[in-house]
Amino acid sequence: MKIAAIQMVSGTNVQRNLAAAGQWLAQAAAQGVELAVLPEYFCVMGLRDSDKLASQERSGSGLIQDFLSHSARELGLWIVGGTLPMATSDPGRARNCSLAYAPSGQCVARYDKIHLFRFTHGEEDYDEARVLEPGTEPVTFELASRDGHRYTIGMSICYDLRFPELYRAMKADVLLVPSAFTYTTGQAHWEVLLRARAIENLAYVVAAAQGGTHENARRTWGHSMVIDPWGEILAQQPQGAGLVMEEILASHLQAVRGRLPALGHRVL
């Protein structure tokens, strides 16, 4: 199964971001991709935290959700829509939500980010809890590829990457990590964390990131990549918008798990 991690440098205008995402999705479909993953906040990177509330949608309807559904159906793609802000019962809080769409255009899974990022370093000051509320449950979905293989796909978002127990709970074949890692934390930890999650779970990891300097002056690390179950980086995009495409092989997944059956050796 051919997959794509789409790297973007999203701005403050939702329509322009959706147009850019649509172009990358069309390129991926034209090159035989079956599953395309967009980065965290592919739809908008606001000037301030409260901009997330201005762009939030109700579950099941809205410009961003309509775009994802239409794109999946028109392109015949499985699409994981990075993340978008979804409304809650509290007008001052949204959820950072990742949605998976089948080629039929149907939304088949929703994951709400469980772990909310907080980081302070010099002039950098991030605290997602100011305007977000956390999700509570791990989420997976099943994908049947064109060659007849079935994969369990595990959903996560950015800061979740630092919490290995989430990935253990999913028992997935392919782990998705749409992200907007800061340049500081990404430079220090991004690659080693992604490779660790792949090795620990003997799973493919598909990490679609924001990668560049945004209109809000935030700098993101990028380095979208695909990693195999042995921890090998198969392909990556350092900075700037682009496609990272690679083949996921059920035979390789099974072979690695057969040689090193660590998942069956867990005690705790």
LOVEX-33134 format. One line per field, with one value per atom (N, C-alpha, C): atom name; z, y, x. Coordinates in steps of 0.02 Angstrom, whole numbers, plus 50000, padded with zeros to 5 digits. Example, Ala and Ser with C-alpha at 12.3 -4.5 7.8 and 13.67 -1.06 7.14 Angstrom:
LOVEX-33134
atome: (N/CA/C/N/CA/C) .
up: (50390/50390/50390/50354/50357/50394) .
north: (49716/49775/49835/49888/49947/50002) .
east: (50660/50615/50660/50642/50684/50645) .
//
This chain:
LOVEX-33134
atome: (N/CA/C/N/CA/C/N/CA/C/N/CA/C/N/CA/C/N/CA/C/N/CA/C/N/CA/C/N/CA/C/N/CA/C/N/CA/C/N/CA/C/N/CA/C/N/CA/C/N/CA/C/N/CA/C/N/CA/C/N/CA/C/N/CA/C/N/CA/C/N/CA/C/N/CA/C/N/CA/C/N/CA/C/N/CA/C/N/CA/C/N/CA/C/N/CA/C/N/CA/C/N/CA/C/N/CA/C/N/CA/C/N/CA/C/N/CA/C/N/CA/C/N/CA/C/N/CA/C/N/CA/C/N/CA/C/N/CA/C/N/CA/C/N/CA/C/N/CA/C/N/CA/C/N/CA/C/N/CA/C/N/CA/C/N/CA/C/N/CA/C/N/CA/C/N/CA/C/N/CA/C/N/CA/C/N/CA/C/N/CA/C/N/CA/C/N/CA/C/N/CA/C/N/CA/C/N/CA/C/N/CA/C/N/CA/C/N/CA/C/N/CA/C/N/CA/C/N/CA/C/N/CA/C/N/CA/C/N/CA/C/N/CA/C/N/CA/C/N/CA/C/N/CA/C/N/CA/C/N/CA/C/N/CA/C/N/CA/C/N/CA/C/N/CA/C/N/CA/C/N/CA/C/N/CA/C/N/CA/C/N/CA/C/N/CA/C/N/CA/C/N/CA/C/N/CA/C/N/CA/C/N/CA/C/N/CA/C/N/CA/C/N/CA/C/N/CA/C/N/CA/C/N/CA/C/N/CA/C/N/CA/C/N/CA/C/N/CA/C/N/CA/C/N/CA/C/N/CA/C/N/CA/C/N/CA/C/N/CA/C/N/CA/C/N/CA/C/N/CA/C/N/CA/C/N/CA/C/N/CA/C/N/CA/C/N/CA/C/N/CA/C/N/CA/C/N/CA/C/N/CA/C/N/CA/C/N/CA/C/N/CA/C/N/CA/C/N/CA/C/N/CA/C/N/CA/C/N/CA/C/N/CA/C/N/CA/C/N/CA/C/N/CA/C/N/CA/C/N/CA/C/N/CA/C/N/CA/C/N/CA/C/N/CA/C/N/CA/C/N/CA/C/N/CA/C/N/CA/C/N/CA/C/N/CA/C/N/CA/C/N/CA/C/N/CA/C/N/CA/C/N/CA/C/N/CA/C/N/CA/C/N/CA/C/N/CA/C/N/CA/C/N/CA/C/N/CA/C/N/CA/C/N/CA/C/N/CA/C/N/CA/C/N/CA/C/N/CA/C/N/CA/C/N/CA/C/N/CA/C/N/CA/C/N/CA/C/N/CA/C/N/CA/C/N/CA/C/N/CA/C/N/CA/C/N/CA/C/N/CA/C/N/CA/C/N/CA/C/N/CA/C/N/CA/C/N/CA/C/N/CA/C/N/CA/C/N/CA/C/N/CA/C/N/CA/C/N/CA/C/N/CA/C/N/CA/C/N/CA/C/N/CA/C/N/CA/C/N/CA/C/N/CA/C/N/CA/C/N/CA/C/N/CA/C/N/CA/C/N/CA/C/N/CA/C/N/CA/C/N/CA/C/N/CA/C/N/CA/C/N/CA/C/N/CA/C/N/CA/C/N/CA/C/N/CA/C/N/CA/C/N/CA/C/N/CA/C/N/CA/C/N/CA/C/N/CA/C/N/CA/C/N/CA/C/N/CA/C/N/CA/C/N/CA/C/N/CA/C/N/CA/C/N/CA/C/N/CA/C/N/CA/C/N/CA/C/N/CA/C/N/CA/C/N/CA/C/N/CA/C/N/CA/C/N/CA/C/N/CA/C/N/CA/C/N/CA/C/N/CA/C/N/CA/C/N/CA/C/N/CA/C/N/CA/C/N/CA/C/N/CA/C/N/CA/C/N/CA/C/N/CA/C/N/CA/C/N/CA/C/N/CA/C/N/CA/C/N/CA/C/N/CA/C/N/CA/C/N/CA/C/N/CA/C/N/CA/C/N/CA/C/N/CA/C/N/CA/C/N/CA/C/N/CA/C/N/CA/C/N/CA/C/N/CA/C/N/CA/C/N/CA/C/N/CA/C/N/CA/C/N/CA/C/N/CA/C/N/CA/C/N/CA/C/N/CA/C) .
up: (50000/50000/50000/49954/49950/49993/50035/50079/50067/50089/50084/50148/50173/50225/50191/50201/50167/50216/50196/50237/50211/50256/50237/50281/50260/50299/50301/50339/50337/50365/50338/50360/50396/50396/50436/50397/50330/50289/50274/50299/50291/50218/50178/50108/50071/50082/50049/50072/50136/50161/50131/50125/50096/50022/49987/49916/49909/49953/49951/49968/50019/50038/49981/49947/49891/49834/49822/49769/49787/49850/49871/49871/49891/49890/49819/49772/49702/49675/49693/49671/49699/49762/49793/49758/49745/49711/49642/49606/49538/49537/49594/49598/49633/49638/49662/49737/49773/49846/49865/49917/49944/50008/50050/50113/50116/50123/50128/50196/50229/50296/50293/50315/50319/50388/50396/50461/50510/50571/50623/50600/50610/50591/50519/50474/50403/50378/50412/50389/50412/50467/50492/50546/50541/50594/50612/50664/50681/50711/50719/50749/50824/50854/50926/50942/51004/51024/51011/51023/51016/50945/50896/50826/50813/50854/50848/50858/50905/50919/50861/50826/50769/50711/50706/50650/50668/50729/50751/50713/50706/50672/50717/50703/50737/50703/50741/50713/50658/50599/50544/50493/50506/50457/50463/50407/50407/50346/50331/50271/50269/50324/50325/50318/50355/50349/50280/50251/50183/50133/50143/50099/50103/50164/50172/50142/50154/50127/50051/50023/49950/49919/49948/49921/49921/49976/49981/49926/49917/49868/49796/49782/49713/49693/49740/49724/49737/49769/49785/49836/49885/49934/50004/50044/50116/50138/50175/50196/50272/50305/50376/50379/50399/50398/50457/50458/50508/50571/50583/50636/50617/50649/50644/50712/50728/50792/50789/50836/50839/50902/50894/50947/51004/51064/51124/51155/51210/51245/51280/51287/51317/51261/51256/51201/51204/51261/51267/51257/51238/51228/51165/51127/51070/51082/51037/51037/50974/50981/50924/50897/50838/50815/50748/50744/50682/50655/50591/50560/50503/50499/50445/50399/50334/50283/50236/50221/50172/50102/50050/49981/49963/50002/49991/50012/50048/50077/50147/50173/50241/50293/50347/50403/50443/50449/50481/50551/50569/50635/50654/50719/50747/50809/50812/50871/50897/50960/50994/51034/51021/51052/51128/51156/51227/51267/51243/51279/51251/51293/51272/51287/51236/51237/51281/51322/51358/51358/51341/51336/51343/51385/51394/51388/51344/51333/51305/51347/51323/51303/51241/51216/51193/51190/51171/51231/51221/51276/51246/51254/51225/51281/51278/51325/51292/51263/51226/51270/51335/51380/51388/51363/51367/51328/51271/51230/51209/51230/51210/51271/51260/51310/51281/51324/51298/51281/51235/51223/51277/51273/51326/51302/51237/51214/51155/51155/51094/51039/50977/50920/50865/50837/50778/50727/50665/50614/50569/50535/50491/50418/50383/50313/50272/50221/50174/50112/50098/50041/49976/49921/49855/49841/49874/49863/49910/49948/49990/50062/50079/50148/50192/50255/50303/50355/50371/50419/50474/50535/50590/50593/50587/50585/50652/50685/50750/50741/50773/50766/50828/50816/50870/50842/50886/50865/50903/50868/50892/50962/51013/51081/51110/51083/51103/51095/51049/51032/51093/51144/51204/51255/51238/51286/51255/51265/51230/51248/51308/51328/51282/51252/51204/51145/51119/51060/51076/51136/51157/51158/51182/51189/51121/51068/51003/50967/50980/50947/50871/50842/50772/50728/50664/50614/50587/50582/50556/50606/50628/50676/50641/50647/50614/50665/50646/50692/50656/50638/50611/50665/50646/50697/50673/50724/50712/50765/50768/50819/50811/50867/50864/50839/50814/50789/50847/50906/50963/50985/50997/51020/50965/50904/50848/50836/50837/50827/50879/50939/50994/50994/50980/50998/50944/50891/50842/50814/50785/50752/50801/50858/50905/50934/50946/50971/50919/50857/50804/50794/50792/50782/50842/50901/50960/50957/50937/50933/50880/50825/50774/50801/50834/50859/50915/50962/51018/50997/50946/50925/50862/50836/50774/50722/50712/50669/50623/50566/50524/50559/50550/50576/50517/50511/50459/50493/50488/50524/50474/50471/50426/50468/50450/50493/50458/50499/50475/50474/50422/50416/50385/50426/50401/50449/50425/50465/50443/50490/50476/50484/50461/50466/50538/50585/50656/50686/50643/50663/50697/50707/50735/50684/50707/50663/50682/50634/50646/50615/50643/50627/50561/50540/50478/50486/50437/50436/50438/50398/50389/50365/50389/50370/50376/50344/50351/50378/50430/50464/50464/50453/50450/50519/50527/50593/50626/50589/50618/50640/50628/50648/50594/50533/50479/50447/50436/50401/50326/50297/50227/50181/50204/50165/50211/50193/50233/50193/50217/50188/50243/50238/50293/50307/50258/50268/50206/50214/50158/50142/50103/50084/50036/50042/49997/50015/49974/49983/50003/50054/50072/50059/50007/49986/49995/50014/50024/50023/50009/50009/50079/50103/50165/50144/50168/50146/50204/50195/50246/50257/50204/50210/50253/50247/50288/50361/50372/50440/50474/50438/50466/50478/50431/50438/50499/50510/50567/50632/50634/50695/50707/50653/50660/50686/50662/50684/50756/50776/50844/50874/50904/50928/50995/51001/51065/51089/51043/51064/51105/51089/51126/51190/51203/51263/51318/51307/51357/51420/51478/51542/51578/51580/51616/51572) .
north: (49941/50000/50062/50107/50168/50222/50254/50306/50371/50426/50491/50531/50559/50609/50677/50721/50786/50839/50873/50926/50993/51038/51103/51157/51219/51278/51321/51299/51330/51400/51441/51510/51523/51585/51606/51602/51593/51593/51521/51503/51434/51415/51458/51441/51428/51469/51459/51394/51379/51317/51256/51259/51203/51195/51250/51246/51213/51232/51201/51128/51110/51040/51000/51029/50995/50980/51026/51014/50956/50953/50899/50832/50832/50771/50746/50791/50772/50742/50772/50745/50675/50666/50600/50548/50564/50517/50500/50549/50538/50491/50485/50442/50375/50359/50293/50286/50341/50337/50314/50273/50250/50287/50303/50337/50399/50458/50521/50553/50577/50606/50679/50723/50795/50811/50868/50884/50915/50921/50955/51026/51047/51114/51131/51082/51095/51151/51159/51206/51278/51286/51354/51353/51399/51413/51487/51499/51566/51610/51673/51721/51714/51687/51680/51617/51594/51534/51538/51596/51604/51597/51601/51592/51521/51474/51406/51406/51446/51449/51480/51527/51559/51511/51460/51413/51347/51339/51275/51257/51192/51167/51119/51110/51060/50993/50940/50874/50859/50841/50820/50874/50936/50989/51045/51076/51131/51130/51186/51195/51145/51136/51092/51019/50999/50930/50915/50962/50953/50945/50984/50979/50909/50884/50818/50763/50766/50716/50717/50777/50785/50761/50780/50760/50685/50653/50580/50546/50570/50540/50554/50615/50633/50601/50594/50567/50492/50462/50391/50375/50420/50414/50402/50366/50370/50433/50477/50540/50546/50560/50579/50654/50691/50763/50791/50779/50809/50824/50888/50907/50970/50979/51039/51051/51113/51127/51110/51070/51049/51077/51100/51133/51085/51113/51076/51113/51087/51121/51185/51193/51253/51300/51360/51406/51430/51423/51444/51389/51329/51272/51234/51213/51169/51105/51057/50998/50996/50974/50966/50896/50892/50831/50808/50743/50712/50667/50676/50639/50596/50534/50488/50478/50485/50477/50421/50379/50326/50354/50316/50340/50353/50328/50342/50413/50446/50512/50509/50448/50440/50449/50485/50490/50426/50389/50323/50324/50379/50382/50454/50467/50532/50521/50554/50552/50623/50634/50698/50694/50740/50740/50735/50685/50672/50715/50721/50756/50826/50877/50946/50975/51005/51029/51090/51089/51149/51150/51208/51214/51288/51301/51369/51368/51411/51414/51483/51526/51594/51630/51653/51688/51640/51576/51527/51510/51514/51499/51469/51404/51369/51334/51339/51303/51291/51232/51217/51216/51205/51201/51268/51321/51387/51387/51352/51353/51283/51231/51163/51121/51073/51021/50955/50910/50848/50796/50752/50691/50641/50583/50533/50463/50448/50378/50369/50316/50298/50277/50288/50272/50238/50185/50152/50143/50129/50109/50057/50019/49966/49990/49975/49994/49932/49919/49865/49895/49876/49904/49871/49899/49873/49804/49787/49720/49667/49686/49638/49633/49668/49666/49714/49695/49737/49763/49826/49858/49891/49886/49926/49991/50047/50113/50147/50167/50201/50276/50314/50387/50420/50471/50511/50580/50626/50695/50723/50741/50783/50765/50803/50794/50725/50691/50622/50579/50598/50558/50544/50586/50578/50529/50497/50454/50385/50341/50277/50231/50240/50197/50205/50263/50272/50225/50220/50179/50104/50086/50016/49996/50043/50028/50016/50046/50042/49976/49945/49881/49886/49938/49953/49930/49923/49907/49970/50024/50087/50141/50181/50234/50302/50343/50408/50462/50510/50564/50631/50657/50725/50775/50821/50861/50932/50974/51041/51053/51009/51014/51082/51114/51175/51158/51208/51197/51174/51204/51188/51115/51095/51027/50976/50995/50949/50933/50985/50975/50928/50933/50892/50821/50812/50749/50715/50749/50724/50655/50651/50588/50531/50543/50488/50463/50507/50486/50445/50468/50432/50362/50358/50294/50248/50276/50235/50206/50245/50219/50164/50170/50118/50054/50060/50002/49967/50006/49977/49937/49963/49933/49890/49884/49846/49866/49932/49959/50012/50023/50080/50144/50198/50264/50313/50349/50399/50466/50510/50574/50631/50665/50722/50785/50831/50888/50954/51006/51074/51086/51122/51129/51194/51246/51310/51366/51428/51487/51512/51518/51534/51608/51629/51699/51724/51679/51699/51700/51692/51694/51630/51582/51518/51479/51447/51406/51333/51293/51221/51180/51121/51081/51045/51024/50986/50916/50894/50826/50773/50784/50731/50669/50611/50550/50488/50435/50368/50323/50285/50242/50171/50122/50053/50021/49960/49929/49913/49917/49906/49972/50027/50093/50129/50103/50134/50189/50247/50302/50287/50279/50261/50322/50378/50439/50496/50557/50615/50679/50732/50799/50847/50875/50916/50979/51023/51086/51102/51147/51168/51117/51140/51097/51042/50984/50929/50865/50814/50747/50699/50659/50604/50540/50502/50443/50380/50326/50263/50206/50146/50086/50054/50037/49998/49926/49880/49810/49766/49733/49687/49630/49608/49554/49574/49636/49660/49667/49692/49698/49630/49580/49513/49482/49494/49465/49493/49559/49590/49564/49561/49537/49462/49426/49355/49343/49384/49377/49398/49450/49478/49485/49431/49432/49467/49527/49562/49580/49591/49610/49553/49491/49434/49420/49455/49444/49494/49539/49589/49556/49580/49554/49606/49669/49721/49750) .
east: (50043/50000/50045/50031/50070/50038/50078/50051/50089/50059/50092/50083/50137/50135/50143/50095/50097/50123/50176/50204/50180/50160/50134/50166/50157/50175/50111/50063/49996/49997/49951/49945/49880/49859/49801/49735/49738/49678/49657/49598/49575/49567/49537/49525/49590/49640/49705/49738/49732/49761/49727/49661/49624/49642/49651/49671/49740/49786/49853/49849/49811/49803/49773/49724/49692/49740/49786/49835/49881/49903/49946/49910/49847/49808/49799/49786/49778/49843/49900/49964/49975/49958/49966/49923/49860/49815/49840/49867/49892/49952/49987/50045/50030/49966/49947/49942/49942/49937/49867/49862/49798/49779/49828/49816/49859/49827/49863/49849/49901/49895/49917/49873/49888/49915/49950/49980/49930/49952/49912/49897/49835/49812/49831/49822/49833/49787/49730/49679/49691/49726/49739/49792/49840/49888/49877/49838/49816/49870/49853/49900/49902/49848/49844/49803/49807/49771/49696/49667/49595/49571/49616/49596/49570/49591/49564/49488/49465/49393/49355/49386/49353/49344/49386/49384/49350/49326/49300/49236/49225/49165/49127/49063/49023/49033/49031/49042/48992/49017/48975/48960/48979/48965/49016/49030/49077/49121/49151/49192/49249/49284/49343/49322/49271/49248/49220/49185/49159/49216/49269/49328/49359/49367/49398/49355/49290/49244/49243/49238/49236/49301/49358/49423/49432/49412/49418/49377/49315/49270/49293/49312/49332/49398/49444/49510/49515/49465/49468/49522/49531/49584/49557/49595/49588/49626/49593/49624/49617/49673/49670/49684/49633/49636/49672/49737/49781/49743/49732/49685/49647/49590/49550/49518/49502/49468/49394/49371/49301/49268/49206/49170/49153/49148/49127/49068/49044/48989/49011/49077/49105/49127/49096/49114/49186/49218/49287/49338/49314/49359/49339/49389/49379/49419/49411/49453/49495/49556/49601/49589/49559/49528/49557/49571/49594/49538/49521/49467/49493/49469/49487/49428/49440/49388/49405/49356/49363/49354/49374/49364/49291/49245/49174/49155/49200/49186/49158/49149/49122/49177/49161/49207/49202/49258/49257/49289/49323/49354/49367/49361/49378/49420/49477/49520/49530/49516/49527/49592/49637/49703/49698/49731/49727/49776/49837/49890/49899/49889/49892/49962/49990/50059/50068/50120/50142/50217/50245/50318/50337/50387/50412/50487/50512/50585/50601/50628/50643/50579/50576/50517/50462/50477/50427/50383/50318/50271/50208/50200/50143/50104/50039/49996/49929/49920/49859/49797/49806/49749/49714/49744/49711/49645/49644/49583/49560/49595/49576/49558/49514/49503/49527/49552/49582/49529/49548/49509/49525/49493/49501/49515/49504/49507/49554/49595/49632/49583/49604/49560/49601/49573/49601/49545/49565/49516/49549/49507/49531/49531/49584/49591/49607/49566/49579/49611/49673/49709/49686/49706/49685/49712/49768/49797/49768/49717/49682/49706/49760/49784/49744/49736/49702/49752/49745/49789/49748/49772/49745/49784/49749/49781/49769/49823/49818/49826/49781/49781/49811/49852/49880/49895/49915/49927/49987/50038/50094/50119/50101/50127/50113/50061/50048/50111/50154/50213/50256/50252/50294/50265/50209/50174/50165/50216/50216/50158/50129/50074/50013/50004/49949/49958/50018/50031/50027/50048/50040/49967/49925/49853/49820/49847/49813/49826/49883/49899/49890/49920/49910/49968/49954/50005/50039/50000/50024/50003/50052/50040/50045/49993/49992/50006/50050/50069/50068/50009/50006/50028/50073/50106/50121/50137/50164/50217/50266/50319/50355/50369/50409/50479/50513/50582/50626/50617/50660/50651/50588/50577/50587/50573/50582/50655/50696/50768/50797/50772/50799/50771/50706/50673/50632/50614/50566/50585/50643/50663/50670/50701/50712/50646/50599/50534/50496/50496/50461/50491/50557/50589/50576/50575/50561/50491/50442/50373/50369/50404/50405/50436/50494/50530/50491/50465/50429/50368/50334/50271/50278/50339/50351/50298/50293/50241/50271/50238/50255/50232/50269/50250/50248/50193/50184/50173/50223/50222/50218/50161/50150/50155/50200/50216/50207/50200/50210/50285/50309/50381/50405/50409/50433/50416/50423/50405/50337/50291/50221/50207/50148/50128/50128/50116/50115/50185/50236/50307/50329/50284/50303/50344/50396/50438/50429/50409/50399/50455/50465/50524/50519/50459/50454/50480/50520/50548/50492/50441/50391/50427/50404/50440/50396/50420/50391/50446/50429/50477/50450/50494/50471/50473/50447/50442/50509/50563/50629/50661/50626/50651/50690/50689/50726/50684/50714/50681/50682/50623/50618/50618/50589/50585/50569/50593/50576/50584/50552/50555/50578/50638/50664/50621/50616/50579/50538/50489/50448/50394/50345/50290/50313/50281/50299/50265/50278/50250/50305/50292/50336/50297/50318/50281/50323/50291/50327/50277/50302/50262/50263/50204/50198/50184/50224/50220/50197/50141/50116/50166/50199/50247/50307/50329/50385/50364/50304/50277/50275/50249/50243/50312/50359/50425/50462/50458/50492/50461/50396/50362/50375/50387/50402/50473/50521/50591/50600/50563/50570/50500/50473/50404/50396/50424/50425/50355/50310/50241/50208/50228/50201/50237/50292/50333/50317/50270/50255/50227/50250/50229/50185/50207/50171/50116) .
//
